[in-house]
Amino acid sequence: MRLFFVVNPTAGHGRTFQVWRRLEPHLAQWGEYDVGFTTAPRHGETLAREAARAGFDRIIAMGGDGTLNEVVNGLIGTGAALGIVPSGTGNDFVRSLGIPRDPLAAARIAFTAPVRPVDVGLHLESGRHFINIAGIGFDAEVAQEVNTRRILKAIPGTFPSLVAALITLVRYRNPEMTIRLDGREVRRRVLLMAVGIGRYYGGGMQILPHATLDDGHFSVLIAGDVGKAELVEVLPKLYTGRHVDHPKGEFHLAREVQVAAAEPIALHLDGDVVGHLPATFRLLPRALEVVAPEGAPPGVWAG
């Protein structure tokens, strides 16, 4: 088995490169590997696609969720499997998989653990795929705040998203959206929407606590007209999934989700802000194989 590491040396303000330097001397004990370092936005997509075409069996994303998204987009349709060594800022998708945050333990899993198929999302307007969560509205504005403030990007864990959420809260107004879930239309004034495959985003918020990685459906949260005081109250509950009983939250399953609004509302794919509404998201069932350790969190897999 041959592995190719796609390493984003600038992820976490250079933290990933330092992790790679400590990790690399240990890799040969598990098998054959090579490495490529990203040098520009979306370079990870090119490196992943070229490595798959060169015959590497597993392509390992090493960085944050942005690097992971690039590698996913490079691997769709190639037949190569995705592995992950988390070393960036968010690292949310690995929480659903049960991959440890320790790089050495994650690298061993990348070489030795089995693969399982997972669903993948497609944003039709951009042609970009996502493996974790697409967000619309408030959370996309928060993601944009994190990505544009260097001091926040440099801090790991949940703190950057929490600070960005409080900054965004001051200026954000809930827009009215028209939403179609497999053709069924609803209209709501909406704080945010999450359309996902994984459970976590924003540095550990369990926004979609019932999401399953391979059931052939998006898990969808429509957070309705939640006011500022209500949001401050419910925000801590997002980290534990206890927001599921909030009266203004609706959870749905859908294979295709269409969203429109009269004003330009931001949206993100796996934390990367890619544009504005309108948007159509389509579920691609079991479109990618992912290296997954035994003993993943309960309920993550449908079968």
PLY file of the C-alpha trace (Angstrom):
ply
format ascii 1.0
element vertex 303
property float x
property float y
property float z
element edge 302
property int vertex1
property int vertex2
end_header
0.00 0.00 0.00
1.30 3.44 -0.98
0.32 6.64 0.82
0.67 10.24 -0.32
0.56 13.06 2.22
-0.87 16.41 1.11
0.60 18.82 3.66
-0.47 22.43 4.01
2.64 23.89 5.70
0.91 27.18 6.54
-2.14 25.64 8.25
-2.41 26.78 11.84
0.07 29.58 11.05
2.83 27.11 10.32
1.94 24.61 13.02
1.27 21.89 10.45
4.79 22.11 9.03
6.26 21.71 12.50
4.01 18.71 13.12
5.13 17.19 9.82
8.80 17.56 10.77
8.19 15.69 14.02
5.99 13.05 12.35
7.97 12.23 9.21
10.80 10.20 10.84
8.22 7.69 12.15
6.30 6.99 8.93
8.59 4.45 7.27
7.82 1.88 9.98
4.28 1.56 8.61
4.82 1.57 4.86
5.71 3.37 1.65
4.83 7.04 1.32
5.53 10.31 -0.45
4.59 13.90 0.27
3.58 17.11 -1.49
3.37 20.57 0.08
0.67 23.02 -0.95
1.86 26.41 -2.17
-1.38 28.18 -3.14
-5.15 28.00 -2.63
-6.63 24.77 -4.06
-3.16 23.35 -4.73
-4.17 20.49 -2.43
-6.84 19.49 -4.91
-4.27 19.24 -7.71
-1.79 17.31 -5.58
-4.45 14.84 -4.47
-5.72 14.22 -8.01
-2.21 13.75 -9.40
-1.25 11.37 -6.59
-4.35 9.27 -7.18
-3.58 9.08 -10.89
-0.01 8.06 -10.04
-1.36 4.99 -8.27
-1.21 5.96 -4.60
-3.84 4.02 -2.66
-4.52 6.51 0.11
-4.20 10.28 0.00
-3.72 11.82 3.44
-4.91 15.37 4.11
-2.69 17.09 6.65
-3.84 20.52 7.75
-7.24 21.87 8.77
-10.72 21.52 7.33
-9.79 23.72 4.34
-7.00 21.36 3.34
-9.33 18.42 3.84
-11.93 19.99 1.53
-9.33 20.54 -1.18
-8.18 16.91 -1.01
-11.78 15.69 -1.14
-12.39 17.67 -4.31
-9.26 16.18 -5.85
-10.24 12.59 -5.00
-13.85 12.41 -6.18
-14.05 9.85 -8.97
-10.44 8.65 -8.70
-10.95 5.53 -6.58
-8.24 6.50 -4.07
-9.17 6.59 -0.38
-8.99 9.61 1.91
-6.99 9.64 5.13
-6.68 12.48 7.62
-3.99 13.66 10.02
-5.53 16.67 11.79
-3.13 19.54 12.44
-4.97 22.75 11.53
-7.42 25.04 13.30
-10.84 23.38 13.16
-10.37 19.65 12.50
-14.11 19.03 12.84
-14.72 16.12 10.47
-12.31 13.86 12.35
-14.51 14.23 15.43
-17.27 12.34 13.61
-14.83 9.66 12.42
-13.21 9.19 15.81
-9.70 9.93 14.54
-7.49 11.10 17.43
-5.98 14.58 17.38
-2.54 13.18 18.20
-0.69 13.27 14.83
1.33 10.11 15.42
-1.75 8.09 16.36
-3.66 9.53 13.39
-0.79 8.67 11.01
-0.71 5.08 12.22
-4.45 4.86 11.56
-3.92 6.31 8.06
-1.59 3.40 7.23
-3.31 0.55 9.05
-7.05 1.13 9.53
-9.70 -0.10 7.06
-11.69 2.14 4.73
-15.42 2.81 4.69
-17.56 4.65 2.14
-19.03 8.02 3.14
-21.54 10.33 1.52
-20.35 13.55 -0.12
-22.22 16.78 -0.78
-22.14 18.79 -4.02
-22.83 22.53 -4.27
-24.17 22.78 -7.81
-23.50 26.48 -8.35
-19.76 26.26 -7.69
-19.25 22.61 -8.61
-17.44 22.15 -5.28
-17.85 19.10 -3.07
-17.98 19.03 0.72
-17.58 16.14 3.13
-18.70 17.71 6.39
-21.17 20.61 6.52
-22.42 23.43 4.32
-23.66 26.42 6.28
-25.84 29.35 5.30
-26.40 32.64 7.08
-25.05 33.40 10.53
-22.51 30.57 10.63
-21.14 31.48 7.20
-20.63 35.03 8.45
-18.84 33.58 11.49
-16.61 31.44 9.24
-15.77 34.52 7.20
-14.89 36.41 10.38
-12.53 33.63 11.51
-10.89 33.34 8.10
-10.23 37.07 7.73
-8.83 37.70 11.23
-5.31 36.29 11.41
-5.20 36.38 15.18
-8.25 34.07 15.36
-6.91 31.68 12.71
-3.77 31.23 14.81
-5.67 29.87 17.82
-6.70 26.17 17.82
-9.95 24.77 19.17
-13.31 26.37 19.81
-12.24 29.84 21.00
-11.90 31.49 17.54
-15.41 30.49 16.46
-16.90 31.64 19.75
-15.24 35.05 19.50
-16.24 35.41 15.84
-19.83 34.46 16.70
-20.04 37.23 19.30
-18.60 39.78 16.82
-21.06 38.70 14.10
-23.96 38.77 16.52
-23.75 42.56 16.81
-24.51 43.25 13.16
-26.38 40.21 11.83
-30.11 40.33 10.97
-32.12 37.16 10.27
-33.17 37.06 6.58
-36.23 35.37 5.11
-35.39 32.27 3.08
-37.29 29.99 0.73
-36.17 26.42 1.30
-36.94 23.27 -0.69
-36.23 19.89 0.89
-36.57 17.23 -1.83
-39.10 19.55 -3.47
-41.12 20.35 -0.33
-41.11 24.12 0.16
-40.97 26.03 3.43
-40.47 29.74 4.03
-38.89 30.96 7.21
-37.04 33.87 8.73
-33.80 32.06 9.46
-30.79 32.62 11.68
-28.82 29.87 9.95
-29.04 26.58 8.09
-26.66 23.62 8.33
-26.73 20.99 5.58
-24.38 18.20 6.49
-22.95 14.74 6.53
-20.80 15.09 9.67
-21.90 16.24 13.09
-19.43 18.96 14.07
-18.26 22.34 12.83
-16.91 25.62 14.15
-14.21 24.02 16.29
-16.37 21.45 18.06
-20.00 22.61 17.84
-22.16 19.49 17.54
-24.58 21.28 15.24
-26.05 18.10 13.64
-25.96 15.56 16.48
-27.95 12.91 14.60
-26.00 13.08 11.33
-24.85 9.78 9.84
-21.94 9.54 7.42
-23.32 6.94 5.02
-27.14 6.89 5.15
-27.73 8.61 1.79
-29.29 11.76 3.29
-28.20 15.18 4.39
-29.00 16.05 7.96
-30.50 19.56 7.85
-30.97 22.09 10.62
-33.14 25.14 10.04
-32.61 27.51 12.97
-35.53 29.91 12.71
-35.97 33.49 13.83
-33.73 33.21 16.88
-33.09 36.55 18.59
-29.75 37.77 19.92
-30.54 37.03 23.56
-31.84 33.57 22.65
-28.69 32.84 20.63
-26.38 33.80 23.49
-28.38 31.44 25.71
-28.35 28.52 23.26
-24.76 28.91 22.04
-23.15 26.76 24.77
-25.67 24.00 24.02
-24.32 23.69 20.47
-21.16 22.07 21.82
-23.09 19.21 23.41
-25.99 18.85 20.96
-28.53 19.91 23.59
-30.04 22.48 21.21
-32.13 19.74 19.56
-35.14 20.58 21.75
-35.15 24.31 21.00
-38.62 25.29 19.69
-37.20 27.34 16.81
-34.96 24.56 15.53
-36.17 22.14 12.83
-34.27 18.99 11.85
-34.89 17.26 8.52
-33.45 14.59 6.22
-33.13 15.35 2.50
-31.21 14.26 -0.59
-31.43 17.67 -2.28
-31.71 21.08 -0.62
-32.42 24.35 -2.43
-32.22 27.70 -0.66
-32.96 31.20 -1.93
-33.33 34.68 -0.43
-34.03 38.19 -1.65
-30.69 39.43 -0.29
-27.11 38.12 -0.68
-26.66 35.61 2.14
-23.20 34.03 2.57
-22.62 30.28 2.50
-19.66 28.06 3.31
-18.55 24.54 2.45
-16.54 22.86 5.22
-15.78 26.30 6.65
-14.66 27.87 3.35
-16.95 30.73 2.28
-17.64 30.15 -1.43
-20.37 32.63 -2.32
-23.96 33.59 -1.67
-27.50 32.34 -2.17
-29.23 30.94 -4.16
-27.76 27.48 -3.66
-28.57 23.87 -4.43
-26.94 21.04 -2.50
-27.10 17.44 -3.80
-26.15 14.33 -1.85
-23.79 11.87 -3.57
-24.26 8.60 -1.66
-21.09 6.77 -0.61
-19.05 8.69 -3.17
-15.70 8.46 -1.34
-13.85 5.94 0.79
-12.36 7.22 4.04
-9.84 5.59 6.36
-11.77 5.13 9.59
-10.60 3.61 12.87
-12.53 0.87 14.62
-14.72 2.09 17.44
-16.04 5.32 15.90
-18.59 7.27 17.99
-21.97 5.45 18.20
-24.55 6.23 15.54
-22.05 7.70 13.06
-22.49 4.85 10.56
-25.81 3.67 9.18
-24.51 0.20 8.42
0 1
1 2
2 3
3 4
4 5
5 6
6 7
7 8
8 9
9 10
10 11
11 12
12 13
13 14
14 15
15 16
16 17
17 18
18 19
19 20
20 21
21 22
22 23
23 24
24 25
25 26
26 27
27 28
28 29
29 30
30 31
31 32
32 33
33 34
34 35
35 36
36 37
37 38
38 39
39 40
40 41
41 42
42 43
43 44
44 45
45 46
46 47
47 48
48 49
49 50
50 51
51 52
52 53
53 54
54 55
55 56
56 57
57 58
58 59
59 60
60 61
61 62
62 63
63 64
64 65
65 66
66 67
67 68
68 69
69 70
70 71
71 72
72 73
73 74
74 75
75 76
76 77
77 78
78 79
79 80
80 81
81 82
82 83
83 84
84 85
85 86
86 87
87 88
88 89
89 90
90 91
91 92
92 93
93 94
94 95
95 96
96 97
97 98
98 99
99 100
100 101
101 102
102 103
103 104
104 105
105 106
106 107
107 108
108 109
109 110
110 111
111 112
112 113
113 114
114 115
115 116
116 117
117 118
118 119
119 120
120 121
121 122
122 123
123 124
124 125
125 126
126 127
127 128
128 129
129 130
130 131
131 132
132 133
133 134
134 135
135 136
136 137
137 138
138 139
139 140
140 141
141 142
142 143
143 144
144 145
145 146
146 147
147 148
148 149
149 150
150 151
151 152
152 153
153 154
154 155
155 156
156 157
157 158
158 159
159 160
160 161
161 162
162 163
163 164
164 165
165 166
166 167
167 168
168 169
169 170
170 171
171 172
172 173
173 174
174 175
175 176
176 177
177 178
178 179
179 180
180 181
181 182
182 183
183 184
184 185
185 186
186 187
187 188
188 189
189 190
190 191
191 192
192 193
193 194
194 195
195 196
196 197
197 198
198 199
199 200
200 201
201 202
202 203
203 204
204 205
205 206
206 207
207 208
208 209
209 210
210 211
211 212
212 213
213 214
214 215
215 216
216 217
217 218
218 219
219 220
220 221
221 222
222 223
223 224
224 225
225 226
226 227
227 228
228 229
229 230
230 231
231 232
232 233
233 234
234 235
235 236
236 237
237 238
238 239
239 240
240 241
241 242
242 243
243 244
244 245
245 246
246 247
247 248
248 249
249 250
250 251
251 252
252 253
253 254
254 255
255 256
256 257
257 258
258 259
259 260
260 261
261 262
262 263
263 264
264 265
265 266
266 267
267 268
268 269
269 270
270 271
271 272
272 273
273 274
274 275
275 276
276 277
277 278
278 279
279 280
280 281
281 282
282 283
283 284
284 285
285 286
286 287
287 288
288 289
289 290
290 291
291 292
292 293
293 294
294 295
295 296
296 297
297 298
298 299
299 300
300 301
301 302
